Amino acid sequence: MQLAKLCHLFFCVALAGCTTDATFNELVDNPTPLAPDAVSTVKAEEFEGHSFKSTAGSTLRYRLLKPSKLEPGKVYPLVVQLHGSGGIGTDNLSQLERMAKSWAMPELRKRYQAFILIPQFPIRSANYGPAAPDQFAISSPALQDAVELVKEFSSANPIDPTRIYATGFSMGGSASWLLPVLAPDLFAAIVPISGVAPKSEQAKDFLGLPVYAVHGTADTENPIYADRRFVAAIVSQGGQRAKLREYNGLEHQPPADMYPGFWWRDWLFSQQRN
């Protein structure tokens, strides 16, 4: 573990002259992946099915999980849960991956009274080339449709506009990175998991945004390089609210501690946009 920390410290300094403060980097040794059956008891029927028509004329289907205790006159956080490439389609089912379903587990639903919005993209939400040290993600038109959906849904429902969050795994992690670029004043915090970050020039949109990026160091599908580069770029420009949690040796998988994952969900719900 000590060697891994020293190697990362060298990378950080060489890449961007960034701070070595603990808020920038966390390292988890000996991680295990999230079990495939971690949320096997959750049924799709627990999530309402809806559809949205964007101003571009595109249809975006989505699933919705409401707070278990809706109280009149109260506003609630909104979590935008974004799916990976395996969820692409129009069946309004395939986007219900493990991380999406986890919000419906009784212990989590009781603890986090929030609206969970899970759009399904008919095309990729984020695009990026082959794995490379200079890899970066760009948004697709479908992700702009999702921004419209979030804004319309928030205005029509009891949503706290200062507590809108985004998270997702793989392509969904990349899309989580890109949403604040498309809508800089909309999101209060993001948790990208195993995604590909944007171009470094866009770090300016993240200087005041709380970010908790999660990535395995052995990920060959979406290598960790882009996340390291982008978090370092944020820090080098004066951002103090971004951190990268690295899982030493973990491949392209959500780590086991993401579920139930009170640590990251508590962090997410504690963030509030000014």
N, C-alpha and C positions, 0 to 999 in steps of 0.2 A: 504493500500500500504506500509506503514511504517513497519508493522509487517512482510509482505512478504519479504521486503528487509533485515530485521534483520535475518529472518530464513535462507535466502540464504547466508548471510554473515557467519552465524554459520556453515552452510554446507561447504562452501568454505574453511574456516579455518580448520575444522575438517578433511576434505578429503585430502587436499594436502598442507596445510600451504601456500596457494597461495596468490598472491597479491589481494587486494580489490580495485585496481585501476578501474576506470570506463571503461577502455578499455577491461576489462575482462567480465563484466556483464552489461546487460541492462534489465530492467523489465518493461513490458507493462501491465497495469491494464485494466480490462474491454474490452478485445479484442472481435472482432466478426470474424467468419470464412468468407473466400472468397466466394462470392455468386456463386452458381452452374452455373448461366447463365452470369457470368461476361464477357465472351468472346464468347458469342453465335453467334455473327455476323461473326466470323472468319471461313472460309471454308478450308477444307483439301487441296483443289486444289491450295491454295496460297503457299503451300510448295512443292518443287520439290521432286519426289520420286526417290531414287537410291538404289543400293545394293553394298556391298563390300565383297570380298573373302579374308579371313585371311590366314596366312601362315599355320594355323592348318587345313585349308580346310573348315572352317565354313563360312556360309553366314550371313552377318549382313545387314539387310535392314535399311535404314534411310531416313529421310526427311530433306530437306535443305531450309532455308530461306536466300536469299542473301541480301546484302545491297541494299537499294532502289536507291542509287546514286553511282554506281560503277564508279570510275574514273581511267583511265589508269595510271599505274605507282605508284598507292597508295596501301598501305597494310592496312588490317583491323583486328580488334579483332575477335576472334572466341569464341563463347559460346557453350559449350557442354551441352545440356539440357537432363537430364536423367529422365526416367519415373518410375512410381511406379509399383507394381506387377500387377495391372489391365491392364497394357499395354503390358504384355508379349504375344508374338505371332509372326506371320510372315505376317500379312496383311498389314503392313506398314501404318497403320492408328491409331491403338489403343493407340500408344505412344503419340498421339497429345492431351495431357491433357490440363487443363486450363493454367498452367504455360507455356507450350510450345506454345500454341496458342496466349498467350498474346503478344509475341514478334512481331506478325503480325498486331497488332492494329495500326492504322495509326499514332497516336501520339507517340507511342513507336518506331515504325520502323523509323520514321523520326528523332527522337532524338538519337537513338543508331544505327549508321551505322556499322553493323557487320554481320558476317556470323553466323547463328544459325544452329547447327548440332544436329539432334534429332534421335539417333539410336534407333532401336527396338530390344530388346533382346528376343531370342526364349526360353531362360530359365532365371532363376533369375540372376541378375547381382551381387547381394550381398546376402549372407546367414547369418542368425543369429538364435539362439535358442529362446525359449519362453522368454517373458518379465521377467527380473530378474535384481537385482542390479549390477550383474557382467556381464551383457550382452555385447557382442561385435560382430562386423561384420567382415566377411572374403569375399574376392572376388571370383567370379566364373570364369571359363575359358572365358565366354562370355565378361566379363569386360576387360580381356586382349585383346580380339579381338577389343574392342572399342578403346583401347590405340593405337593399330596398325592403325585403321581407322583414328584417330585424327592425327597421325604422317604423314600418307600418304596424307590425305586431305590437311594438312597444307603445305606440300612440293609442292603440285600440284596447289595450289591456292594462291591468294595474301593475305596471312595471316601474321600478325605481330607475330613472334614467341615469343615475350616478353609479349603478351597480349592474352593468351589462358586461358579461364575460364571454370569452371564446376559448375553446380547447378542442383538441382532436389528435388523432394518431396518423402517422405516415403522410399521405396526401392531405389529410385533415389537419395534421400538425403544420404543414406548409401553408395551408389556407388560413390557419390561425395566425401565423406570422403576417400574412398579407392583408388581413382585414383592417388593421390599424393604418395601413398605407392607403387603403381605399376610403376609410372613414376615420381620420385622425382623432376626432373629438367624440367618438361614439363609445368606445370600449374602456372599461375601468381596469382591466387586467387580462392577460392571456397566459395559457399553459400549453405551448406547443410540444407534442410528444413525437420524437423521431421524425421530425419534418426537415424541410430544406428552407433556410432563411432567405430573405430578399437580398438585393444588391446592397453593398455597404453604404452607398450614397443615401439610402433610405433610413439609415440609423437616426437621422434627425427627427423622424416622426415618433421615436421611441424614447426620447431622453427623459420624459416624465412618466412613462407608462410602466407599471409593474409587470415584469415578465419573469416567469419561472419555466425555463426551457428544460426538457427532460430528454436524454439521449444515451443510447448505448455506444460504447467506444468501439465495439466490434461490428457495428451496423455497416454492411456492405451495400445494401439497397439504397439507403439514404445516409451516406457517411456523415459523421459528426462534424466534418470540416466546416460546413456552412454555418452551423450553429455557433461553433467556436469563433469563427471569423466575425459573425454579425454581433454577437454579444460583446466581443472585444471592441468592435467599432462603436457600439453604444457607449461603453465605458470610456473609451478614449476621447469621445466628444463631450464628456461630462455627465453622462447618464449614470445614476446611482441606484436605479430600481430594477435592474436586470440581473438575473443570475442563471447559471447553467448547472444543472445537476447531471453529472456524468456517471453512468453505470459501467464500471470497468469489466470488459469482456462480454457485455450483453449484446446480442445481435439485434436484428430488426423486429423487436418485440416490445410491448408495454411491460415494464417491470412489475413483479408481483406486488410490490408495495403501493402500486397505484390503486389497488382495491383491497380493503375498503378505502384506503387512502385518505384518512382524516387529515393527515399532515398537509397535503396539497390543497384539499378542498377547503379546509379551515383558512389557509392562507388566501385562497381565491376570494372567499366570501368576506374576508376582512378588508379587501381593497375597495376603495370608493373614489370615484372621479370628482375632482373639484368642480 
